[in-house]
């Protein structure tokens, strides 16, 4: 990574603006990603030449079935690389924002050897991951903030996809639609600058790829046309079928991973199977399919090209290829081969579309004009891809750029939109999963929705004046072990936030025209600050913090956003979450104890008196026993509370204090309004 260090030294000497730094970084990400993806694609071709030409000639000369050994040989080589990757992952300290320097080339080589050996996966996923990790490492080398590093990760992903498919526009939309997603929608401070970074990286990477691999599109199409716009309902039907295939595809991958992990009841023994053996099992399955249906192994672009060129494929053969490709991709991915699911999704979509087009041509009367099966194959490619990666805009633009054919755009958008809508309606927990993914908490969002910010926030956050000398502010933050400090003006209005990243970047910069002793907090603090309100839930605050990977966030007056009334951090949210779960578990245990406690039998005491006397005595004894049971239950509850006395005292004191605090906050907000 000497290029990154050279870039750091050059930028430190020139001391450009932040926008210029991000522009240069985007160019660097595009160049490095484009070069890396180009080498990756050439390595795949080299591996295919070795496996399926050199080795295949040697093996098939003795026995025809010996071709099965080729994917198994590839599995052995990949297992060695995976073993080295697992060792590096254990010692890696950069899991959140990227991989170590040595992990990136090793994983790229493992993906190339997997695809070269015939694993039913695609090169685009590793290309996107390669670009994203390049962006992450460059951002870490430049000592950027986590928000800027995340932007470079998106730019690198766009560059990887643009170089892999020769589709720069689709690369940009993929980054904004998938990689940056809510981060781009929430950050309103500089959206145009963010898009510029992604666009530049994507364009530069695609340009590097075109210089090395050529400018032709991924697929070439024959001349065809949409015969009538009355066909649109037929394309909508294809969109519905594509959603079913995409759902089966993603679930088959999930179930295959559960099988190889030993989570199936009938396959519990897989837990004890080592990773090389699992890879050999996957390689054996690929080899068996290579003997009977070689069209289904590997990336599969040759088969897709044949389908789009209207090469005759019978309906039974297309049906078999659809099922085999779906299962083989799940086995390849779950067994340990390295690759992506873009190419298999495109393969499945092309086969489904061609099958659908031939089927409706067979059943509909010849008097009804419909397009040829390649038109439906193209639409099916985009629809299944959109349903698999949940990126409809990326899929439409990607297929348009890969084919460069405008005639099919309208039915393409209709089928993709319907497929995405159907799958979106079947997934109601995507927002909750996004929150929990960034917060590292279990998926129980209802707990966080019931807790207000006022219950967990601190009332006296660390703060500095914007006119304070920078060195003095640095001493204040480091002496108190703060992650950041709020920046106020002379009338205590919020002006920004000063983080340890800001200080580290400023203190590590070389001496320029203005010395560090003359700088103030105002010169380096972050102006755009995300904030929350005291009456919001922890779920809402955590979602906002996740968009920029923030550790803490100021709480402001809803009527006066410049007036800070507290601070909330992730540690307090995590503590409140775990505490709420503990209290709920205690309550459930107490309820269960009350419901299952048996009522002991009561002896009937007879006297010389009447039966009423006997019943009264029995009733009194039953009441006494019941009272004893309740007393014992209360005693057990007291013992449980004593065992958790620190937790209980903290909960009770915090609850009463926070109720008073919330009342004071609402009172102050009412007065200010």
Secondary structure in CASP SS format (residue, H / E / C, confidence):
PFRMAT SS
TARGET T0000
AUTHOR 0000-0000-0000
METHOD secondary structure of the structure
MODEL  1
X C 1.00
X H 1.00
X H 1.00
X H 1.00
X H 1.00
X H 1.00
X H 1.00
X H 1.00
X H 1.00
X H 1.00
X H 1.00
X H 1.00
X H 1.00
X H 1.00
X C 1.00
X C 1.00
X C 1.00
X H 1.00
X H 1.00
X H 1.00
X H 1.00
X H 1.00
X H 1.00
X H 1.00
X H 1.00
X H 1.00
X H 1.00
X H 1.00
X H 1.00
X H 1.00
X H 1.00
X H 1.00
X H 1.00
X H 1.00
X H 1.00
X H 1.00
X H 1.00
X H 1.00
X H 1.00
X H 1.00
X H 1.00
X H 1.00
X H 1.00
X H 1.00
X H 1.00
X H 1.00
X H 1.00
X H 1.00
X H 1.00
X H 1.00
X H 1.00
X H 1.00
X H 1.00
X H 1.00
X H 1.00
X H 1.00
X H 1.00
X H 1.00
X H 1.00
X H 1.00
X H 1.00
X H 1.00
X C 1.00
X H 1.00
X H 1.00
X H 1.00
X H 1.00
X H 1.00
X H 1.00
X H 1.00
X H 1.00
X H 1.00
X H 1.00
X H 1.00
X H 1.00
X H 1.00
X H 1.00
X H 1.00
X H 1.00
X H 1.00
X H 1.00
X H 1.00
X H 1.00
X H 1.00
X H 1.00
X H 1.00
X H 1.00
X H 1.00
X H 1.00
X H 1.00
X H 1.00
X C 1.00
X C 1.00
X C 1.00
X C 1.00
X C 1.00
X C 1.00
X C 1.00
X C 1.00
X C 1.00
X H 1.00
X H 1.00
X H 1.00
X H 1.00
X H 1.00
X H 1.00
X H 1.00
X H 1.00
X H 1.00
X H 1.00
X H 1.00
X H 1.00
X H 1.00
X H 1.00
X H 1.00
X H 1.00
X C 1.00
X C 1.00
X C 1.00
X C 1.00
X C 1.00
X E 1.00
X H 1.00
X H 1.00
X H 1.00
X H 1.00
X H 1.00
X H 1.00
X H 1.00
X H 1.00
X H 1.00
X H 1.00
X H 1.00
X H 1.00
X H 1.00
X H 1.00
X H 1.00
X H 1.00
X H 1.00
X H 1.00
X H 1.00
X C 1.00
X C 1.00
X C 1.00
X C 1.00
X H 1.00
X H 1.00
X H 1.00
X H 1.00
X H 1.00
X H 1.00
X H 1.00
X H 1.00
X H 1.00
X H 1.00
X H 1.00
X H 1.00
X H 1.00
X H 1.00
X H 1.00
X H 1.00
X H 1.00
X H 1.00
X H 1.00
X H 1.00
X C 1.00
X C 1.00
X H 1.00
X H 1.00
X H 1.00
X H 1.00
X H 1.00
X H 1.00
X H 1.00
X H 1.00
X H 1.00
X H 1.00
X H 1.00
X H 1.00
X C 1.00
X H 1.00
X H 1.00
X H 1.00
X H 1.00
X H 1.00
X H 1.00
X C 1.00
X C 1.00
X C 1.00
X C 1.00
X H 1.00
X H 1.00
X H 1.00
X H 1.00
X H 1.00
X H 1.00
X H 1.00
X H 1.00
X H 1.00
X H 1.00
X H 1.00
X H 1.00
X H 1.00
X H 1.00
X H 1.00
X H 1.00
X H 1.00
X H 1.00
X H 1.00
X H 1.00
X H 1.00
X H 1.00
X H 1.00
X C 1.00
X C 1.00
X C 1.00
X C 1.00
X C 1.00
X C 1.00
X C 1.00
X C 1.00
X C 1.00
X C 1.00
X C 1.00
X C 1.00
X C 1.00
X C 1.00
X C 1.00
X H 1.00
X H 1.00
X H 1.00
X H 1.00
X H 1.00
X H 1.00
X H 1.00
X H 1.00
X H 1.00
X H 1.00
X H 1.00
X H 1.00
X H 1.00
X H 1.00
X H 1.00
X H 1.00
X H 1.00
X H 1.00
X H 1.00
X H 1.00
X H 1.00
X H 1.00
X H 1.00
X H 1.00
X H 1.00
X H 1.00
X H 1.00
X H 1.00
X H 1.00
X H 1.00
X H 1.00
X H 1.00
X C 1.00
X C 1.00
X C 1.00
X C 1.00
X H 1.00
X H 1.00
X H 1.00
X H 1.00
X H 1.00
X H 1.00
X H 1.00
X H 1.00
X C 1.00
X C 1.00
X H 1.00
X H 1.00
X H 1.00
X H 1.00
X H 1.00
X H 1.00
X H 1.00
X H 1.00
X H 1.00
X H 1.00
X H 1.00
X H 1.00
X H 1.00
X H 1.00
X H 1.00
X H 1.00
X H 1.00
X H 1.00
X C 1.00
X H 1.00
X H 1.00
X H 1.00
X C 1.00
X C 1.00
X C 1.00
X C 1.00
X H 1.00
X H 1.00
X H 1.00
X H 1.00
X H 1.00
X H 1.00
X H 1.00
X H 1.00
X C 1.00
X C 1.00
X C 1.00
X C 1.00
X C 1.00
X C 1.00
X H 1.00
X H 1.00
X H 1.00
X H 1.00
X H 1.00
X H 1.00
X H 1.00
X H 1.00
X H 1.00
X H 1.00
X H 1.00
X H 1.00
X H 1.00
X H 1.00
X H 1.00
X H 1.00
X H 1.00
X H 1.00
X H 1.00
X H 1.00
X H 1.00
X C 1.00
X C 1.00
X C 1.00
X C 1.00
X E 1.00
X C 1.00
X H 1.00
X H 1.00
X H 1.00
X H 1.00
X H 1.00
X H 1.00
X H 1.00
X H 1.00
X H 1.00
X H 1.00
X H 1.00
X H 1.00
X H 1.00
X H 1.00
X H 1.00
X H 1.00
X H 1.00
X H 1.00
X H 1.00
X H 1.00
X H 1.00
X H 1.00
X C 1.00
X C 1.00
X C 1.00
X C 1.00
X C 1.00
X C 1.00
X C 1.00
X C 1.00
X C 1.00
X H 1.00
X H 1.00
X H 1.00
X H 1.00
X H 1.00
X H 1.00
X H 1.00
X H 1.00
X H 1.00
X H 1.00
X H 1.00
X H 1.00
X H 1.00
X H 1.00
X H 1.00
X H 1.00
X H 1.00
X C 1.00
X C 1.00
X H 1.00
X H 1.00
X H 1.00
X H 1.00
X H 1.00
X H 1.00
X H 1.00
X H 1.00
X H 1.00
X H 1.00
X H 1.00
X H 1.00
X C 1.00
X C 1.00
X C 1.00
X C 1.00
X C 1.00
X H 1.00
X H 1.00
X H 1.00
X H 1.00
X H 1.00
X H 1.00
X H 1.00
X H 1.00
X H 1.00
X H 1.00
X H 1.00
X H 1.00
X H 1.00
X H 1.00
X H 1.00
X H 1.00
X H 1.00
X C 1.00
X C 1.00
X C 1.00
X C 1.00
X H 1.00
X H 1.00
X H 1.00
X H 1.00
X H 1.00
X H 1.00
X H 1.00
X H 1.00
X H 1.00
X H 1.00
X C 1.00
X C 1.00
X C 1.00
X C 1.00
X C 1.00
X H 1.00
X H 1.00
X H 1.00
X H 1.00
X H 1.00
X C 1.00
X C 1.00
X E 1.00
X H 1.00
X H 1.00
X H 1.00
X C 1.00
X C 1.00
X E 1.00
X C 1.00
X C 1.00
X C 1.00
X C 1.00
X E 1.00
X E 1.00
X E 1.00
X C 1.00
X C 1.00
X C 1.00
X E 1.00
X H 1.00
X H 1.00
X H 1.00
X H 1.00
X H 1.00
X H 1.00
X H 1.00
X H 1.00
X H 1.00
X H 1.00
X C 1.00
X C 1.00
X C 1.00
X C 1.00
X E 1.00
X E 1.00
X E 1.00
X E 1.00
X E 1.00
X C 1.00
X C 1.00
X C 1.00
X C 1.00
X C 1.00
X E 1.00
X E 1.00
X E 1.00
X E 1.00
X E 1.00
X E 1.00
X H 1.00
X H 1.00
X H 1.00
X H 1.00
X H 1.00
X H 1.00
X H 1.00
X H 1.00
X H 1.00
X C 1.00
X C 1.00
X C 1.00
X C 1.00
X C 1.00
X C 1.00
X C 1.00
X H 1.00
X H 1.00
X H 1.00
X C 1.00
X E 1.00
X H 1.00
X H 1.00
X H 1.00
X H 1.00
X C 1.00
X E 1.00
X C 1.00
X C 1.00
X C 1.00
X C 1.00
X E 1.00
X E 1.00
X E 1.00
X C 1.00
X C 1.00
X C 1.00
X E 1.00
X H 1.00
X H 1.00
X H 1.00
X H 1.00
X H 1.00
X H 1.00
X H 1.00
X H 1.00
X H 1.00
X C 1.00
X C 1.00
X C 1.00
X C 1.00
X C 1.00
X E 1.00
X E 1.00
X E 1.00
X E 1.00
X E 1.00
X C 1.00
X C 1.00
X C 1.00
X C 1.00
X C 1.00
X C 1.00
X C 1.00
X E 1.00
X E 1.00
X E 1.00
X E 1.00
X E 1.00
X E 1.00
X H 1.00
X H 1.00
X H 1.00
X H 1.00
X H 1.00
X H 1.00
X H 1.00
X H 1.00
X H 1.00
X H 1.00
X H 1.00
X H 1.00
X H 1.00
X H 1.00
X H 1.00
X H 1.00
X H 1.00
X H 1.00
X H 1.00
X H 1.00
X H 1.00
X H 1.00
X H 1.00
X H 1.00
X H 1.00
X H 1.00
X H 1.00
X C 1.00
X C 1.00
X C 1.00
X C 1.00
X C 1.00
X C 1.00
X C 1.00
X C 1.00
X C 1.00
X C 1.00
X C 1.00
X C 1.00
X C 1.00
X C 1.00
X H 1.00
X H 1.00
X H 1.00
X H 1.00
X H 1.00
X H 1.00
X H 1.00
X H 1.00
X H 1.00
X H 1.00
X H 1.00
X H 1.00
X H 1.00
X H 1.00
X H 1.00
X H 1.00
X H 1.00
X H 1.00
X H 1.00
X H 1.00
X H 1.00
X H 1.00
X H 1.00
X H 1.00
X H 1.00
X H 1.00
X H 1.00
X H 1.00
X H 1.00
X H 1.00
X H 1.00
X H 1.00
X H 1.00
X C 1.00
X H 1.00
X H 1.00
X H 1.00
X H 1.00
X H 1.00
X H 1.00
X H 1.00
X H 1.00
X H 1.00
X H 1.00
X H 1.00
X H 1.00
X H 1.00
X H 1.00
X H 1.00
X H 1.00
X H 1.00
X H 1.00
X H 1.00
X H 1.00
X H 1.00
X H 1.00
X H 1.00
X H 1.00
X H 1.00
X H 1.00
X H 1.00
X H 1.00
X C 1.00
END
